Amino acid sequence: MKHLITFLGTGQGPMVIGKQIRASGGIVVNAYDHQIHIDPGPSSLAMAKKYYINPRATSVILVSHSHLNHCNDVNTVIDAMTFGGLDKKGILISNNSLVNGSENKPPYLTKFHKNCLERFIVLKPNQKAAVDNVEIHTTFAKHSVECMGFKLVTPEYAISYLSDTTYSAEIGKQHLGSDILILNVVNPDNSKSKYNLNTEDAIRIISEVQPRLSVITHFSEQMLNQDPLMQARSINRATKRQVVAAKDGLTLNPRTYSSKKRQQKLRYY
């Protein structure tokens, strides 16, 4: 049974993604015989091939919101996953605007690809679904469009992905108990934006959640100019927690950071 988190992209914004300075294929989590693709943005399939991930093995797609750098390849991934609809399979979990559209925008999920899936589930923040041993909790995110984060809870570990959001006191509380916290830290500590986190916001959230590992990703051009590695070190010093700045292709074994597994081992001492 493979347990892996693979980052198929760590870029944000038209300058970074348009030039593919950093890729934008989302995050793939392998857990308990399920391959879960989170936010398949542009270059999903190319990055999957580069890092030896078979899109046919995908069983769950999670899309946090309908910005192109998070959802552009949702139909493409479904097409690859289902062999163009010949093998009806898989589950998509997202919000109403992506699946059904709104008054101003059509849905990003096409009718054809909707029918390729075994199921699609429309959720709001603070709801949950389950796929065998993996519980998927949706969490509140405060962004410029309808948006939500995801908390994946398994028998051994919990992984939180905050998606795009501005800081609020509610954000951290939803992710308490997470072993791995993935934060879209778009801006460095000397910059702020209305709808995204910066390094100072990350410090506040990590200090509250106290995960065993935090991974910062989704970097703007300004963040890349400031060097995400240095920003991660700054967060580490402030929080006294392990912090990693993601690179395209970064892979992690979530079992390594399992607090439950650690507690089980301590029983023998």
Long-range contacts (C-beta under 8 A, 24 or more apart in sequence): 1-32, 1-33, 2-30, 3-30, 3-31, 3-32, 3-156, 3-253, 3-254, 3-255, 4-28, 4-29, 4-30, 4-251, 4-252, 4-253, 4-254, 5-29, 5-30, 5-159, 5-180, 5-251, 5-252, 5-253, 5-254, 6-30, 6-51, 6-53, 6-249, 6-250, 6-251, 7-215, 7-217, 7-246, 7-247, 7-248, 7-249, 7-250, 7-251, 8-43, 8-44, 8-47, 8-48, 8-51, 8-53, 8-248, 8-249, 9-41, 9-43, 9-44, 9-47, 9-248, 10-217, 10-218, 10-219, 10-228, 10-246, 10-247, 10-248, 10-250, 11-69, 11-218, 11-219, 12-69, 12-184, 12-186, 12-196, 12-218, 12-219, 12-220, 12-223, 13-69, 13-186, 13-220, 13-221, 15-220, 15-221, 16-219, 16-220, 16-221, 16-224, 17-41, 17-42, 17-69, 21-221, 21-224, 22-219, 22-224, 22-248, 23-47, 23-248, 24-69, 24-72, 25-73, 26-70, 26-73, 27-161, 27-182, 27-217, 28-53, 28-58, 29-152, 29-159, 29-254, 31-133, 31-134, 31-152, 31-154, 31-254, 32-132, 32-133, 32-134, 32-154, 32-155, 33-132, 34-59, 34-60, 34-131, 34-132, 34-134, 35-59, 35-60, 36-60, 36-61, 36-62, 36-134, 36-152, 37-61, 37-62, 37-77, 38-62, 38-63, 38-64, 38-150, 38-161, 39-63, 39-64, 39-70, 39-71, 39-163, 40-70, 40-71, 40-72, 40-73, 40-74, 40-76, 40-77, 41-68, 41-69, 41-70, 41-71, 41-72, 41-73, 42-68, 42-69, 42-72, 42-73, 43-73, 44-73, 44-76, 44-77, 45-73, 45-76, 45-77, 45-80, 47-248, 47-249, 50-249, 51-249, 51-251, 55-80, 55-81, 56-80, 56-81, 56-83, 58-90, 59-89, 59-90, 59-91, 59-131, 60-90, 60-91, 60-92, 60-93, 60-131, 60-134, 60-136, 61-90, 61-91, 61-92, 61-93, 61-94, 62-92, 62-93, 62-94, 62-136, 62-150, 63-92, 63-93, 63-94, 63-95, 63-98, 64-94, 64-95, 64-141, 64-147, 64-148, 64-149, 64-150, 64-161, 64-163, 64-164, 65-95, 65-97, 65-98, 65-141, 65-143, 65-145, 65-146, 65-147, 65-148, 65-163, 65-164, 66-95, 66-97, 66-98, 66-105, 66-108, 66-145, 66-146, 67-145, 67-164, 70-163, 70-164, 71-98, 71-108, 74-98, 74-108, 74-109, 74-113, 75-108, 75-109, 75-110, 75-113, 78-113, 78-116, 78-117, 79-113, 79-116, 81-116, 82-116, 82-117, 84-116, 85-112, 85-113, 85-115, 85-116, 88-115, 88-116, 88-117, 88-118, 89-117, 89-118, 90-116, 90-117, 90-118, 90-119, 91-117, 91-118, 91-119, 91-120, 91-121, 91-129, 91-131, 92-117, 92-119, 92-120, 92-121, 93-120, 93-121, 93-123, 93-129, 93-136, 93-138, 94-120, 94-122, 94-123, 95-122, 95-123, 95-124, 95-146, 95-147, 95-148, 96-122, 96-124, 96-146, 97-145, 97-146, 123-148, 124-148, 125-149, 126-174, 137-174, 139-171, 139-174, 139-175, 140-170, 140-171, 140-174, 141-165, 141-171, 142-166, 142-168, 142-171, 142-195, 143-195, 143-196, 144-194, 144-195, 149-174, 149-175, 151-175, 151-178, 155-260, 156-254, 156-255, 156-258, 156-260, 156-261, 157-254, 157-255, 157-257, 157-258, 157-259, 157-260, 157-261, 159-254, 160-209, 160-211, 162-197, 162-205, 164-195, 164-196, 164-218, 165-195, 165-196, 165-197, 166-193, 166-194, 166-195, 166-196, 166-197, 166-201, 167-197, 167-201, 167-204, 167-205, 171-205, 172-204, 172-205, 172-208, 172-209, 173-208, 175-205, 175-209, 175-211, 176-208, 176-209, 178-209, 178-211, 179-211, 179-212, 179-213, 179-254, 179-257, 179-258, 179-259, 180-211, 180-212, 180-213, 180-214, 180-215, 180-252, 180-254, 180-257, 181-205, 181-206, 181-209, 181-211, 181-213, 181-214, 181-215, 182-214, 182-215, 182-217, 183-214, 183-215, 183-216, 183-217, 184-217, 184-218, 185-216, 185-217, 185-218, 185-219, 185-223, 185-228, 185-231, 186-218, 186-219, 186-220, 186-223, 187-220, 187-222, 187-223, 188-222, 188-223, 188-226, 188-231, 189-226, 189-231, 189-234, 190-226, 191-222, 196-220, 199-231, 199-234, 199-235, 202-235, 203-235, 203-238, 203-239, 206-235, 206-239, 206-241, 206-243, 207-238, 207-239, 207-241, 210-241, 211-241, 211-257, 212-241, 212-242, 212-257, 212-259, 213-241, 213-242, 213-243, 213-244, 213-252, 213-257, 214-239, 214-241, 214-242, 214-243, 214-244, 215-243, 215-244, 215-245, 215-246, 215-250, 215-252, 216-243, 216-244, 216-245, 216-246, 217-245, 217-246
